[in-house]
């Protein structure tokens, strides 16, 4: 690195008046600048503590928010369970009822619109039916009958979707059209 040129060396000013003025401006600028007050020993101790307190407070707020969201979810689920218990009790007393289906989760299928399943009790066995497509499946309990029918609907949908229309009869073609209006693969 080369040494500083003579006009910029400490304590020397150049003969050029423009440069002379520039140096004087720099000197005045630094002379007039207010000095920042030095921190007292107490202030030096407080700054890190204050930063730590702010960080702790932020973490606590985040934690409280998470707890609040969990409690809201639990409350919502409890409400839904109470509703479903009432529906199951009504199903066990009635000869039939309609159950809405809104999802095929965890299966990779989307439900374009809500399915309405007819559920009836026939001699201790529950039969779930999707009347629009004329498909039914049974089970020893309500959840089992509904789950069995949902799986059966997806199997029939896949089979019909993979079959050319020319190879299907009129009833199967109608089922394919109806199931395609409700179900879509993700």
N, CA, C and O atoms as a DFTB+ gen file, in Angstrom:
744 C
 N C O
     1  1       0.848      -1.169       0.000
     2  2       0.000       0.000       0.000
     3  2       0.892       1.230       0.000
     4  3       1.882       1.294       0.729
     5  1       0.540       2.184      -0.805
     6  2       1.388       3.383      -0.913
     7  2       1.065       4.344       0.217
     8  3      -0.064       4.376       0.707
     9  1       2.047       5.121       0.628
    10  2       1.794       6.076       1.707
    11  2       0.848       7.170       1.227
    12  3       0.682       7.384       0.026
    13  1       0.250       7.836       2.155
    14  2      -0.689       8.903       1.856
    15  2       0.041      10.043       1.145
    16  3       1.167      10.370       1.520
    17  1      -0.570      10.654       0.133
    18  2       0.078      11.787      -0.522
    19  2       0.274      12.930       0.476
    20  3      -0.460      13.046       1.457
    21  1       1.244      13.743       0.218
    22  2       1.635      14.806       1.134
    23  2       0.483      15.704       1.573
    24  3       0.409      16.030       2.757
    25  1      -0.423      16.124       0.681
    26  2      -1.460      17.036       1.160
    27  2      -2.403      16.394       2.175
    28  3      -3.068      17.114       2.919
    29  1      -2.484      15.045       2.231
    30  2      -3.425      14.396       3.137
    31  2      -2.773      13.849       4.393
    32  3      -3.444      13.260       5.239
    33  1      -1.464      14.042       4.517
    34  2      -0.799      13.559       5.719
    35  2      -1.246      14.384       6.911
    36  3      -1.596      15.558       6.790
    37  1      -1.226      13.750       8.038
    38  2      -1.691      14.391       9.257
    39  2      -0.886      15.661       9.542
    40  3       0.345      15.671       9.507
    41  1      -1.617      16.705       9.818
    42  2      -0.968      17.949      10.198
    43  2      -0.539      18.793       9.025
    44  3      -0.074      19.911       9.247
    45  1      -0.659      18.347       7.808
    46  2      -0.243      19.140       6.655
    47  2      -1.461      19.468       5.823
    48  3      -2.320      18.617       5.594
    49  1      -1.527      20.664       5.386
    50  2      -2.607      21.079       4.526
    51  2      -2.034      21.401       3.158
    52  3      -0.871      21.787       3.042
    53  1      -2.825      21.248       2.149
    54  2      -2.312      21.490       0.804
    55  2      -2.333      22.975       0.515
    56  3      -2.987      23.757       1.205
    57  1      -1.608      23.340      -0.513
    58  2      -1.533      24.732      -0.918
    59  2      -2.767      25.118      -1.724
    60  3      -3.070      26.304      -1.851
    61  1      -3.461      24.172      -2.251
    62  2      -4.659      24.428      -3.051
    63  2      -5.750      24.950      -2.121
    64  3      -6.089      24.272      -1.152
    65  1      -6.325      26.158      -2.386
    66  2      -7.319      26.725      -1.484
    67  2      -8.597      25.873      -1.407
    68  3      -9.231      25.773      -0.357
    69  1      -8.954      25.269      -2.534
    70  2     -10.168      24.435      -2.518
    71  2      -9.982      23.258      -1.569
    72  3     -10.871      22.924      -0.786
    73  1      -8.791      22.630      -1.657
    74  2      -8.506      21.525      -0.757
    75  2      -8.375      22.024       0.679
    76  3      -8.755      21.334       1.625
    77  1      -7.829      23.233       0.829
    78  2      -7.683      23.819       2.155
    79  2      -9.067      23.983       2.801
    80  3      -9.252      23.645       3.970
    81  1     -10.035      24.503       2.036
    82  2     -11.384      24.706       2.546
    83  2     -12.015      23.352       2.930
    84  3     -12.687      23.238       3.956
    85  1     -11.790      22.355       2.104
    86  2     -12.338      21.034       2.359
    87  2     -11.819      20.487       3.676
    88  3     -12.573      19.893       4.447
    89  1     -10.523      20.688       3.939
    90  2      -9.955      20.206       5.203
    91  2     -10.529      20.960       6.385
    92  3     -10.781      20.378       7.440
    93  1     -10.737      22.258       6.208
    94  2     -11.292      23.055       7.288
    95  2     -12.734      22.621       7.576
    96  3     -13.153      22.552       8.731
    97  1     -13.488      22.329       6.499
    98  2     -14.856      21.852       6.684
    99  2     -14.863      20.540       7.476
   100  3     -15.680      20.354       8.378
   101  1     -13.951      19.643       7.129
   102  2     -13.871      18.376       7.850
   103  2     -13.550      18.606       9.326
   104  3     -14.131      17.978      10.212
   105  1     -12.618      19.516       9.563
   106  2     -12.218      19.796      10.947
   107  2     -13.404      20.383      11.713
   108  3     -13.680      19.978      12.842
   109  1     -14.110      21.346      11.089
   110  2     -15.270      21.966      11.749
   111  2     -16.373      20.937      12.002
   112  3     -17.033      20.949      13.041
   113  1     -16.549      20.063      11.042
   114  2     -17.596      19.045      11.179
   115  2     -17.349      18.179      12.416
   116  3     -18.256      17.949      13.215
   117  1     -16.139      17.715      12.559
   118  2     -15.833      16.850      13.693
   119  2     -15.768      17.616      15.002
   120  3     -16.066      17.065      16.062
   121  1     -15.376      18.903      14.936
   122  2     -15.294      19.701      16.149
   123  2     -16.689      20.019      16.678
   124  3     -16.898      20.069      17.890
   125  1     -17.646      20.233      15.770
   126  2     -18.997      20.602      16.184
   127  2     -19.891      19.404      16.474
   128  3     -20.973      19.563      17.039
   129  1     -19.461      18.237      16.103
   130  2     -20.292      17.054      16.301
   131  2     -20.411      16.769      17.793
   132  3     -19.430      16.778      18.537
   133  1     -21.648      16.515      18.196
   134  2     -21.872      16.230      19.613
   135  2     -21.384      14.823      19.912
   136  3     -21.607      13.884      19.148
   137  1     -20.739      14.714      21.003
   138  2     -20.244      13.415      21.408
   139  2     -21.371      12.649      22.090
   140  3     -22.156      13.210      22.854
   141  1     -21.430      11.360      21.795
   142  2     -22.433      10.477      22.404
   143  2     -22.039      10.283      23.868
   144  3     -20.883       9.996      24.181
   145  1     -23.010      10.443      24.749
   146  2     -22.660      10.250      26.164
   147  2     -22.246       8.804      26.409
   148  3     -22.809       7.866      25.844
   149  1     -21.273       8.662      27.244
   150  2     -20.810       7.322      27.570
   151  2     -21.845       6.636      28.443
   152  3     -22.524       7.266      29.253
   153  1     -21.947       5.326      28.254
   154  2     -22.890       4.547      29.043
   155  2     -22.356       4.406      30.465
   156  3     -21.168       4.185      30.700
   157  1     -23.273       4.540      31.380
   158  2     -22.899       4.329      32.766
   159  2     -22.804       2.834      33.014
   160  3     -23.332       2.049      32.227
   161  1     -22.153       2.427      34.071
   162  2     -22.066       0.982      34.362
   163  2     -23.439       0.323      34.483
   164  3     -23.621      -0.824      34.074
   165  1     -24.418       1.067      35.056
   166  2     -25.764       0.498      35.181
   167  2     -26.396       0.274      33.812
   168  3     -27.037      -0.751      33.583
   169  1     -26.217       1.237      32.896
   170  2     -26.773       1.103      31.554
   171  2     -26.135      -0.079      30.823
   172  3     -26.812      -0.788      30.079
   173  1     -24.864      -0.287      31.031
   174  2     -24.188      -1.416      30.385
   175  2     -24.770      -2.740      30.873
   176  3     -24.824      -3.700      30.105
   177  1     -25.201      -2.814      32.112
   178  2     -25.799      -4.030      32.661
   179  2     -27.232      -4.209      32.169
   180  3     -27.661      -5.333      31.908
   181  1     -27.972      -3.115      32.041
   182  2     -29.384      -3.185      31.683
   183  2     -29.630      -3.577      30.236
   184  3     -30.584      -4.295      29.937
   185  1     -28.779      -3.113      29.343
   186  2     -29.029      -3.355      27.909
   187  2     -29.168      -4.851      27.598
   188  3     -30.171      -5.242      27.002
   189  1     -28.209      -5.700      27.975
   190  2     -28.387      -7.128      27.671
   191  2     -29.577      -7.745      28.403
   192  3     -30.263      -8.618      27.871
   193  1     -29.813      -7.275      29.643
   194  2     -30.962      -7.798      30.384
   195  2     -32.276      -7.415      29.709
   196  3     -33.201      -8.224      29.630
   197  1     -32.350      -6.184      29.228
   198  2     -33.557      -5.727      28.546
   199  2     -33.777      -6.522      27.262
   200  3     -34.904      -6.917      26.963
   201  1     -32.729      -6.753      26.515
   202  2     -32.839      -7.546      25.279
   203  2     -33.304      -8.961      25.622
   204  3     -34.167      -9.513      24.939
   205  1     -32.743      -9.541      26.662
   206  2     -33.139     -10.886      27.080
   207  2     -34.601     -10.911      27.522
   208  3     -35.329     -11.847      27.194
   209  1     -35.034      -9.898      28.258
   210  2     -36.428      -9.818      28.682
   211  2     -37.374      -9.712      27.485
   212  3     -38.428     -10.347      27.465
   213  1     -37.001      -8.922      26.508
   214  2     -37.835      -8.778      25.308
   215  2     -37.917     -10.110      24.578
   216  3     -38.997     -10.509      24.142
   217  1     -36.793     -10.803      24.439
   218  2     -36.787     -12.113      23.786
   219  2     -37.645     -13.117      24.558
   220  3     -38.416     -13.864      23.955
   221  1     -37.519     -13.140      25.877
   222  2     -38.323     -14.048      26.708
   223  2     -39.808     -13.739      26.579
   224  3     -40.637     -14.643      26.475
   225  1     -40.137     -12.438      26.587
   226  2     -41.538     -12.034      26.452
   227  2     -42.096     -12.483      25.109
   228  3     -43.218     -12.985      25.034
   229  1     -41.324     -12.305      24.062
   230  2     -41.750     -12.719      22.718
   231  2     -42.001     -14.224      22.665
   232  3     -42.981     -14.673      22.071
   233  1     -41.117     -14.995      23.284
   234  2     -41.293     -16.445      23.316
   235  2     -42.535     -16.831      24.110
   236  3     -43.261     -17.746      23.719
   237  1     -42.781     -16.154      25.202
   238  2     -43.959     -16.449      26.021
   239  2     -45.247     -16.115      25.276
   240  3     -46.223     -16.862      25.348
   241  1     -45.249     -14.992      24.559
   242  2     -46.424     -14.622      23.774
   243  2     -46.696     -15.687      22.721
   244  3     -47.843     -16.081      22.510
   245  1     -45.648     -16.148      22.067
   246  2     -45.789     -17.193      21.054
   247  2     -46.325     -18.478      21.685
   248  3     -47.189     -19.142      21.111
   249  1     -45.817     -18.823      22.854
   250  2     -46.256     -20.025      23.566
   251  2     -47.732     -19.914      23.965
   252  3     -48.494     -20.865      23.796
   253  1     -48.126     -18.771      24.486
   254  2     -49.527     -18.551      24.881
   255  2     -50.427     -18.631      23.650
   256  3     -51.524     -19.186      23.722
   257  1     -49.981     -18.089      22.535
   258  2     -50.761     -18.159      21.295
   259  2     -50.956     -19.619      20.887
   260  3     -52.063     -20.018      20.525
   261  1     -49.889     -20.417      20.944
   262  2     -49.987     -21.843      20.597
   263  2     -50.971     -22.564      21.517
   264  3     -51.772     -23.377      21.055
   265  1     -50.913     -22.270      22.810
   266  2     -51.825     -22.897      23.774
   267  2     -53.262     -22.498      23.457
   268  3     -54.163     -23.337      23.484
   269  1     -53.473     -21.229      23.160
   270  2     -54.819     -20.755      22.827
   271  2     -55.356     -21.469      21.587
   272  3     -56.516     -21.881      21.565
   273  1     -54.525     -21.617      20.558
   274  2     -54.958     -22.307      19.339
   275  2     -55.265     -23.778      19.609
   276  3     -56.226     -24.322      19.065
   277  1     -54.454     -24.422      20.445
   278  2     -54.708     -25.824      20.797
   279  2     -56.024     -25.956      21.558
   280  3     -56.809     -26.867      21.295
   281  1     -56.261     -25.059      22.491
   282  2     -57.510     -25.107      23.251
   283  2     -58.715     -24.876      22.347
   284  3     -59.760     -25.501      22.529
   285  1     -58.573     -23.981      21.377
   286  2     -59.673     -23.729      20.439
   287  2     -59.948     -24.974      19.603
   288  3     -61.102     -25.326      19.361
   289  1     -58.870     -25.642      19.160
   290  2     -59.042     -26.881      18.386
   291  2     -59.713     -27.963      19.233
   292  3     -60.616     -28.656      18.764
   293  1     -59.270     -28.101      20.469
   294  2     -59.842     -29.111      21.367
   295  2     -61.323     -28.819      21.611
   296  3     -62.147     -29.732      21.576
   297  1     -61.658     -27.573      21.852
   298  2     -63.056     -27.199      22.062
   299  2     -63.893     -27.527      20.842
   300  3     -65.000     -28.051      20.963
   301  1     -63.371     -27.222      19.678
   302  2     -64.082     -27.518      18.430
   303  2     -64.273     -29.025      18.260
   304  3     -65.353     -29.481      17.885
   305  1     -63.223     -29.789      18.535
   306  2     -63.326     -31.248      18.413
   307  2     -64.300     -31.834      19.433
   308  3     -65.050     -32.757      19.117
   309  1     -64.290     -31.306      20.643
   310  2     -65.231     -31.785      21.658
   311  2     -66.669     -31.530      21.222
   312  3     -67.541     -32.379      21.407
   313  1     -66.909     -30.372      20.649
   314  2     -68.246     -30.038      20.159
   315  2     -68.661     -31.001      19.046
   316  3     -69.798     -31.473      19.014
   317  1     -67.732     -31.284      18.142
   318  2     -68.020     -32.206      17.038
   319  2     -68.278     -33.622      17.557
   320  3     -69.165     -34.308      17.049
   321  1     -67.521     -34.066      18.553
   322  2     -67.723     -35.401      19.132
   323  2     -69.108     -35.489      19.781
   324  3     -69.804     -36.491      19.618
   325  1     -69.512     -34.446      20.513
   326  2     -70.848     -34.453      21.113
   327  2     -71.930     -34.567      20.037
   328  3     -72.896     -35.314      20.190
   329  1     -71.753     -33.816      18.950
   330  2     -72.712     -33.873      17.844
   331  2     -72.763     -35.277      17.242
   332  3     -73.841     -35.820      16.999
   333  1     -71.585     -35.858      17.005
   334  2     -71.532     -37.194      16.399
   335  2     -72.128     -38.252      17.328
   336  3     -72.770     -39.191      16.857
   337  1     -71.928     -38.115      18.621
   338  2     -72.538     -39.054      19.567
   339  2     -74.055     -38.987      19.497
   340  3     -74.731     -40.015      19.535
   341  1     -74.590     -37.769      19.394
   342  2     -76.042     -37.622      19.264
   343  2     -76.529     -38.263      17.967
   344  3     -77.575     -38.911      17.942
   345  1     -75.764     -38.077      16.888
   346  2     -76.153     -38.650      15.598
   347  2     -76.107     -40.180      15.647
   348  3     -77.005     -40.844      15.131
   349  1     -75.086     -40.726      16.254
   350  2     -74.969     -42.189      16.360
   351  2     -76.105     -42.750      17.203
   352  3     -76.687     -43.783      16.872
   353  1     -76.413     -42.063      18.289
   354  2     -77.518     -42.511      19.131
   355  2     -78.828     -42.492      18.347
   356  3     -79.639     -43.411      18.460
   357  1     -79.029     -41.449      17.557
   358  2     -80.243     -41.360      16.749
   359  2     -80.265     -42.465      15.696
   360  3     -81.315     -43.034      15.400
   361  1     -79.091     -42.759      15.134
   362  2     -79.006     -43.820      14.119
   363  2     -79.368     -45.185      14.703
   364  3     -80.042     -45.990      14.060
   365  1     -78.921     -45.423      15.899
   366  2     -79.180     -46.718      16.510
   367  2     -80.660     -46.893      16.821
   368  3     -81.153     -48.020      16.877
   369  1     -81.369     -45.791      17.022
   370  2     -82.795     -45.861      17.326
   371  2     -83.659     -45.834      16.066
   372  3     -84.749     -46.407      16.056
   373  1     -83.194     -45.187      15.019
   374  2     -83.964     -45.078      13.783
   375  2     -83.658     -46.253      12.862
   376  3     -82.670     -46.964      13.044
   377  1     -84.513     -46.440      11.883
   378  2     -84.278     -47.517      10.927
   379  2     -83.333     -47.057       9.816
   380  3     -82.662     -47.892       9.209
   381  1     -83.260     -45.734       9.529
   382  2     -82.309     -45.218       8.548
   383  2     -82.045     -43.737       8.812
   384  3     -82.803     -43.065       9.512
   385  1     -80.951     -43.250       8.233
   386  2     -80.632     -41.829       8.304
   387  2     -79.659     -41.489       7.176
   388  3     -79.136     -42.381       6.508
   389  1     -79.423     -40.190       6.969
   390  2     -78.510     -39.715       5.931
   391  2     -77.254     -39.188       6.615
   392  3     -77.322     -38.433       7.585
   393  1     -76.097     -39.608       6.081
   394  2     -74.814     -39.169       6.616
   395  2     -74.065     -38.409       5.522
   396  3     -73.850     -38.949       4.437
   397  1     -73.666     -37.168       5.790
   398  2     -72.885     -36.420       4.795
   399  2     -71.405     -36.823       4.863
   400  3     -70.856     -37.013       5.948
   401  1     -70.773     -36.949       3.701
   402  2     -69.343     -37.252       3.616
   403  2     -68.672     -36.075       2.907
   404  3     -69.079     -35.680       1.815
   405  1     -67.627     -35.517       3.553
   406  2     -66.943     -34.344       3.010
   407  2     -65.505     -34.604       2.598
   408  3     -64.864     -33.734       2.010
   409  1     -64.983     -35.801       2.902
   410  2     -63.582     -36.072       2.602
   411  2     -63.343     -37.565       2.455
   412  3     -64.084     -38.394       2.983
   413  1     -62.285     -37.879       1.723
   414  2     -61.816     -39.257       1.628
   415  2     -60.457     -39.397       2.327
   416  3     -59.776     -40.407       2.148
   417  1     -60.060     -38.402       3.114
   418  2     -58.760     -38.419       3.789
   419  2     -58.607     -39.728       4.556
   420  3     -59.580     -40.190       5.151
   421  1     -57.475     -40.320       4.567
   422  2     -56.179     -39.902       4.063
   423  2     -55.912     -40.344       2.618
   424  3     -54.792     -40.208       2.126
   425  1     -56.912     -40.860       1.956
   426  2     -56.743     -41.320       0.576
   427  2     -56.484     -40.117      -0.339
   428  3     -56.958     -39.018      -0.052
   429  1     -55.743     -40.310      -1.432
   430  2     -55.383     -39.188      -2.317
   431  2     -56.495     -38.827      -3.311
   432  3     -56.272     -38.808      -4.522
   433  1     -57.666     -38.549      -2.798
   434  2     -58.805     -38.194      -3.638
   435  2     -59.463     -36.939      -3.085
   436  3     -59.513     -36.727      -1.874
   437  1     -59.963     -36.115      -3.989
   438  2     -60.703     -34.916      -3.606
   439  2     -62.188     -35.175      -3.795
   440  3     -62.595     -35.889      -4.710
   441  1     -62.965     -34.605      -2.945
   442  2     -64.411     -34.695      -3.064
   443  2     -64.878     -33.365      -3.642
   444  3     -64.754     -32.328      -2.991
   445  1     -65.413     -33.389      -4.854
   446  2     -65.841     -32.164      -5.524
   447  2     -67.060     -31.554      -4.839
   448  3     -67.185     -30.333      -4.758
   449  1     -67.950     -32.397      -4.352
   450  2     -69.113     -31.930      -3.606
   451  2     -69.486     -33.001      -2.583
   452  3     -69.072     -34.156      -2.688
   453  1     -70.271     -32.595      -1.599
   454  2     -70.618     -33.491      -0.495
   455  2     -71.415     -34.712      -0.983
   456  3     -72.337     -34.600      -1.791
   457  1     -71.021     -35.871      -0.461
   458  2     -71.764     -37.108      -0.725
   459  2     -72.780     -37.306       0.399
   460  3     -72.481     -37.056       1.566
   461  1     -73.964     -37.750       0.043
   462  2     -74.965     -38.095       1.059
   463  2     -75.159     -39.604       1.040
   464  3     -75.628     -40.168       0.051
   465  1     -74.792     -40.256       2.148
   466  2     -74.935     -41.702       2.253
   467  2     -76.168     -42.021       3.089
   468  3     -76.433     -41.378       4.105
   469  1     -76.895     -42.999       2.656
   470  2     -78.052     -43.488       3.406
   471  2     -77.564     -44.650       4.262
   472  3     -76.941     -45.582       3.754
   473  1     -77.843     -44.594       5.547
   474  2     -77.402     -45.641       6.465
   475  2     -78.635     -46.267       7.107
   476  3     -79.515     -45.573       7.618
   477  1     -78.676     -47.586       7.068
   478  2     -79.812     -48.284       7.683
   479  2     -79.301     -49.499       8.459
   480  3     -78.251     -50.065       8.153
   481  1     -80.070     -49.870       9.457
   482  2     -79.741     -51.018      10.289
   483  2     -80.651     -52.166       9.859
   484  3     -81.877     -52.065       9.905
   485  1     -80.020     -53.247       9.446
   486  2     -80.783     -54.420       9.016
   487  2     -80.327     -55.632       9.809
   488  3     -79.309     -56.245       9.488
   489  1     -81.064     -55.969      10.819
   490  2     -80.772     -57.152      11.612
   491  2     -79.418     -57.136      12.288
   492  3     -78.735     -58.161      12.305
   493  1     -79.008     -56.014      12.843
   494  2     -77.730     -55.931      13.549
   495  2     -76.564     -55.550      12.652
   496  3     -75.477     -55.278      13.160
   497  1     -76.746     -55.520      11.352
   498  2     -75.693     -55.080      10.440
   499  2     -76.102     -53.736       9.857
   500  3     -77.269     -53.498       9.544
   501  1     -75.109     -52.866       9.721
   502  2     -75.367     -51.541       9.163
   503  2     -75.011     -51.566       7.677
   504  3     -73.972     -52.098       7.287
   505  1     -75.891     -50.982       6.851
   506  2     -75.687     -50.908       5.413
   507  2     -75.609     -49.430       5.035
   508  3     -76.550     -48.671       5.268
   509  1     -74.488     -49.031       4.454
   510  2     -74.311     -47.667       3.948
   511  2     -74.494     -47.710       2.442
   512  3     -73.930     -48.572       1.767
   513  1     -75.289     -46.773       1.909
   514  2     -75.595     -46.768       0.475
   515  2     -75.396     -45.372      -0.104
   516  3     -75.749     -44.365       0.509
   517  1     -74.816     -45.345      -1.313
   518  2     -74.772     -44.109      -2.098
   519  2     -75.809     -44.309      -3.194
   520  3     -75.517     -44.892      -4.239
   521  1     -77.009     -43.826      -2.952
   522  2     -78.169     -44.095      -3.792
   523  2     -77.957     -43.591      -5.226
   524  3     -78.353     -44.266      -6.177
   525  1     -77.342     -42.421      -5.393
   526  2     -77.165     -41.843      -6.736
   527  2     -76.476     -42.813      -7.685
   528  3     -76.854     -42.915      -8.852
   529  1     -75.454     -43.536      -7.185
   530  2     -74.691     -44.460      -8.038
   531  2     -75.110     -45.914      -7.816
   532  3     -74.539     -46.825      -8.414
   533  1     -76.106     -46.127      -6.959
   534  2     -76.614     -47.469      -6.685
   535  2     -75.514     -48.399      -6.153
   536  3     -75.352     -49.526      -6.621
   537  1     -74.764     -47.896      -5.160
   538  2     -73.678     -48.671      -4.552
   539  2     -73.894     -48.741      -3.049
   540  3     -74.258     -47.745      -2.425
   541  1     -73.670     -49.922      -2.463
   542  2     -73.853     -50.135      -1.023
   543  2     -72.757     -51.038      -0.486
   544  3     -72.132     -51.806      -1.217
   545  1     -72.547     -50.916       0.832
   546  2     -71.592     -51.793       1.503
   547  2     -71.983     -51.844       2.973
   548  3     -72.515     -50.868       3.500
   549  1     -71.732     -52.953       3.637
   550  2     -72.145     -53.143       5.021
   551  2     -70.982     -53.196       5.977
   552  3     -69.815     -53.191       5.584
   553  1     -71.342     -53.247       7.265
   554  2     -70.358     -53.377       8.326
   555  2     -71.052     -53.665       9.637
   556  3     -72.263     -53.485       9.761
   557  1     -70.282     -54.114      10.621
   558  2     -70.872     -54.470      11.911
   559  2     -71.141     -53.245      12.782
   560  3     -71.846     -53.339      13.786
   561  1     -70.582     -52.097      12.400
   562  2     -70.832     -50.851      13.129
   563  2     -71.045     -49.735      12.102
   564  3     -70.770     -49.912      10.915
   565  1     -71.524     -48.615      12.560
   566  2     -71.762     -47.481      11.657
   567  2     -70.459     -46.994      11.026
   568  3     -70.391     -46.854       9.804
   569  1     -69.415     -46.731      11.835
   570  2     -68.164     -46.265      11.217
   571  2     -67.593     -47.282      10.221
   572  3     -67.067     -46.902       9.175
   573  1     -67.698     -48.562      10.546
   574  2     -67.174     -49.591       9.648
   575  2     -67.953     -49.611       8.333
   576  3     -67.351     -49.718       7.265
   577  1     -69.270     -49.510       8.394
   578  2     -70.086     -49.513       7.174
   579  2     -69.765     -48.295       6.303
   580  3     -69.652     -48.418       5.084
   581  1     -69.622     -47.139       6.914
   582  2     -69.310     -45.913       6.160
   583  2     -67.921     -46.012       5.541
   584  3     -67.742     -45.685       4.368
   585  1     -66.940     -46.458       6.317
   586  2     -65.567     -46.576       5.800
   587  2     -65.506     -47.615       4.683
   588  3     -64.837     -47.396       3.673
   589  1     -66.188     -48.728       4.853
   590  2     -66.214     -49.755       3.797
   591  2     -66.810     -49.205       2.509
   592  3     -66.293     -49.469       1.423
   593  1     -67.906     -48.434       2.624
   594  2     -68.519     -47.871       1.422
   595  2     -67.607     -46.834       0.771
   596  3     -67.513     -46.780      -0.455
   597  1     -66.940     -46.019       1.570
   598  2     -66.016     -45.024       1.008
   599  2     -64.908     -45.711       0.216
   600  3     -64.576     -45.284      -0.890
   601  1     -64.339     -46.769       0.777
   602  2     -63.283     -47.515       0.065
   603  2     -63.838     -48.172      -1.200
   604  3     -63.179     -48.186      -2.239
   605  1     -65.040     -48.710      -1.106
   606  2     -65.676     -49.352      -2.261
   607  2     -65.945     -48.322      -3.373
   608  3     -65.731     -48.605      -4.552
   609  1     -66.412     -47.131      -2.988
   610  2     -66.644     -46.069      -3.976
   611  2     -65.356     -45.713      -4.716
   612  3     -65.367     -45.531      -5.933
   613  1     -64.251     -45.614      -3.983
   614  2     -62.965     -45.277      -4.613
   615  2     -62.496     -46.406      -5.532
   616  3     -61.958     -46.144      -6.608
   617  1     -62.696     -47.655      -5.117
   618  2     -62.309     -48.794      -5.965
   619  2     -63.132     -48.813      -7.257
   620  3     -62.580     -49.003      -8.341
   621  1     -64.434     -48.620      -7.143
   622  2     -65.304     -48.610      -8.327
   623  2     -64.935     -47.428      -9.223
   624  3     -64.879     -47.563     -10.445
   625  1     -64.682     -46.260      -8.606
   626  2     -64.292     -45.071      -9.369
   627  2     -63.016     -45.349     -10.174
   628  3     -62.954     -45.054     -11.367
   629  1     -61.996     -45.919      -9.511
   630  2     -60.736     -46.220     -10.211
   631  2     -60.964     -47.209     -11.350
   632  3     -60.443     -47.014     -12.448
   633  1     -61.734     -48.267     -11.103
   634  2     -61.998     -49.268     -12.151
   635  2     -62.721     -48.647     -13.339
   636  3     -62.354     -48.891     -14.489
   637  1     -63.736     -47.853     -13.067
   638  2     -64.506     -47.243     -14.152
   639  2     -63.697     -46.166     -14.886
   640  3     -63.804     -46.024     -16.105
   641  1     -62.901     -45.422     -14.145
   642  2     -62.077     -44.366     -14.754
   643  2     -61.045     -44.969     -15.707
   644  3     -60.693     -44.350     -16.712
   645  1     -60.559     -46.173     -15.398
   646  2     -59.536     -46.826     -16.220
   647  2     -60.131     -47.692     -17.325
   648  3     -59.396     -48.380     -18.035
   649  1     -61.437     -47.666     -17.476
   650  2     -62.112     -48.451     -18.510
   651  2     -62.698     -47.490     -19.543
   652  3     -63.298     -46.474     -19.194
   653  1     -62.512     -47.829     -20.820
   654  2     -63.046     -46.989     -21.903
   655  2     -64.569     -47.030     -21.875
   656  3     -65.165     -48.054     -21.541
   657  1     -65.191     -45.913     -22.227
   658  2     -66.656     -45.813     -22.225
   659  2     -67.293     -46.847     -23.145
   660  3     -68.367     -47.360     -22.832
   661  1     -66.663     -47.164     -24.264
   662  2     -67.218     -48.117     -25.227
   663  2     -67.320     -49.520     -24.633
   664  3     -68.126     -50.335     -25.083
   665  1     -66.490     -49.800     -23.608
   666  2     -66.488     -51.124     -22.982
   667  2     -67.501     -51.234     -21.844
   668  3     -67.683     -52.317     -21.288
   669  1     -68.161     -50.133     -21.491
   670  2     -69.094     -50.123     -20.366
   671  2     -70.538     -50.171     -20.854
   672  3     -70.887     -49.601     -21.889
   673  1     -71.364     -50.865     -20.081
   674  2     -72.799     -50.864     -20.363
   675  2     -73.414     -49.562     -19.875
   676  3     -72.724     -48.725     -19.293
   677  1     -74.690     -49.392     -20.106
   678  2     -75.344     -48.132     -19.764
   679  2     -75.355     -47.875     -18.251
   680  3     -75.170     -46.735     -17.825
   681  1     -75.568     -48.909     -17.435
   682  2     -75.580     -48.724     -15.977
   683  2     -74.204     -48.317     -15.450
   684  3     -74.090     -47.414     -14.621
   685  1     -73.150     -48.999     -15.944
   686  2     -71.789     -48.669     -15.501
   687  2     -71.363     -47.292     -16.013
   688  3     -70.648     -46.565     -15.323
   689  1     -71.800     -46.939     -17.210
   690  2     -71.495     -45.619     -17.763
   691  2     -72.152     -44.529     -16.896
   692  3     -71.560     -43.479     -16.651
   693  1     -73.368     -44.796     -16.445
   694  2     -74.070     -43.861     -15.564
   695  2     -73.324     -43.740     -14.229
   696  3     -73.144     -42.633     -13.722
   697  1     -72.888     -44.877     -13.655
   698  2     -72.114     -44.849     -12.410
   699  2     -70.828     -44.052     -12.582
   700  3     -70.458     -43.259     -11.717
   701  1     -70.149     -44.271     -13.711
   702  2     -68.892     -43.564     -13.980
   703  2     -69.132     -42.057     -14.023
   704  3     -68.358     -41.288     -13.453
   705  1     -70.188     -41.638     -14.689
   706  2     -70.513     -40.221     -14.805
   707  2     -70.832     -39.637     -13.424
   708  3     -70.358     -38.555     -13.077
   709  1     -71.628     -40.352     -12.653
   710  2     -72.009     -39.863     -11.314
   711  2     -70.793     -39.784     -10.402
   712  3     -70.576     -38.763      -9.749
   713  1     -69.998     -40.851     -10.349
   714  2     -68.813     -40.843      -9.474
   715  2     -67.812     -39.771      -9.903
   716  3     -67.182     -39.146      -9.051
   717  1     -67.657     -39.550     -11.202
   718  2     -66.746     -38.510     -11.690
   719  2     -67.226     -37.116     -11.315
   720  3     -66.421     -36.193     -11.190
   721  1     -68.518     -36.961     -11.137
   722  2     -69.062     -35.658     -10.702
   723  2     -68.742     -35.380      -9.230
   724  3     -68.741     -34.225      -8.804
   725  1     -68.474     -36.428      -8.456
   726  2     -68.203     -36.276      -7.025
   727  2     -66.725     -36.440      -6.661
   728  3     -66.239     -35.790      -5.736
   729  1     -66.013     -37.303      -7.385
   730  2     -64.667     -37.704      -6.962
   731  2     -63.646     -37.290      -8.017
   732  3     -63.908     -37.321      -9.220
   733  1     -62.469     -36.901      -7.518
   734  2     -61.346     -36.562      -8.387
   735  2     -60.067     -37.011      -7.696
   736  3     -59.885     -36.790      -6.499
   737  1     -59.187     -37.641      -8.458
   738  2     -57.896     -38.075      -7.906
   739  2     -56.987     -36.861      -7.773
   740  3     -56.948     -36.014      -8.665
   741  1     -56.258     -36.769      -6.669
   742  2     -55.341     -35.632      -6.438
   743  2     -54.171     -35.693      -7.389
   744  3     -53.297     -34.828      -7.349
